[in-house]
Amino acid sequence: MIEVKYEVVVEERIPPGVYMTVSEYAEFKSINESTLRTKLSRGEIPSYLFYGKRLIPRDFEGLSQKN
């Protein structure tokens, strides 16, 4: 997991928080990574591009309460 402690301006603003990579999120939710990438491209799941990596907020769908 990646923790961002300050706002970063790359292509879009990334709010401070804890983020999961696509592979971490797919493993956590037990879904196929390609299915997850399709949902990301449709905008069904919020994500941010951070230095070439797609990141999903850890708090999305209450993930912080499950860990």
Number of C-alpha atoms within 10 A of each C-alpha: 13 13 12 13 10 10 12 13 10 12 10 11 12 18 14 13 14 16 21 19 18 19 17 15 21 17 12 12 12 9 12 12 16 12 11 18 16 12 13 17 12 10 10 10 15 13 20 20 14 15 9 8 11 16 23 22 25 20 14 12 10 10 13 11 8 7 7
